[in-house]
Amino acid sequence: MSGHHAMCTFNQRLQRARTPEERQAILAQAMPDMLPEEREQHLLTMQRQCR
C-alpha cells in the first residue's frame, strides 16, 4: 500500500469522526509527536492531496 493511499484512508477515517474530540483523539494517536497546530496543518495538506 502506498503512503498516499494510506494517508487518504486515514483522512476518510477522520471525516467519519462524529465529534471534534473523536477527531482530535484519532489525530493524537496517529501523530503523537506533533503539536496540535502541526496536526491541523498536516491535516489540511492531506485533505488537499486526497481530493
N, C-alpha and C positions, 0 to 999 in steps of 0.2 A: 504494500500500500504506500502510495507516495505521500510525502509530507503535506502537499496541497490538499489531497483528498481527506487526510486525517484532520486537517485544520477546518475544512468545510463541514465535516461530520460533527466536529466539536462545536462549530458555530451553530449548527442546526439544533444541537442539544441545548445550547444556551437560549435559543429562540423559544424552545419549549418550556423553559423555566416559568413557573406560574407566578413567582413573586420576585421582586428585586433582591430579597435576601437569598432566595434559592440560587439566583443567577450569580450573586457575589460568592456564595459558597462553592459553586462549580468553578468559578474563576480562581478562587483562592486555593482550591485543591489542585488545579491544573498548573498554576503558576505561583507556587508558594514563596518564591524568592523575589517576586515583583511587588512594588508598591501599588496601591490601588489606582493611582493616576497612570502608572505604566501599563497596568492591565487594561484600563479603558482605552488607552492609545493603541495597544496591541489589538484589542477588540475591533476598533474602527478599521484598522489595516486588514484584519481578517474578513470583515464584512465587505469591504471593497473588493477583495480578491475572490470572494466566493459568490458573487452575484451571477 
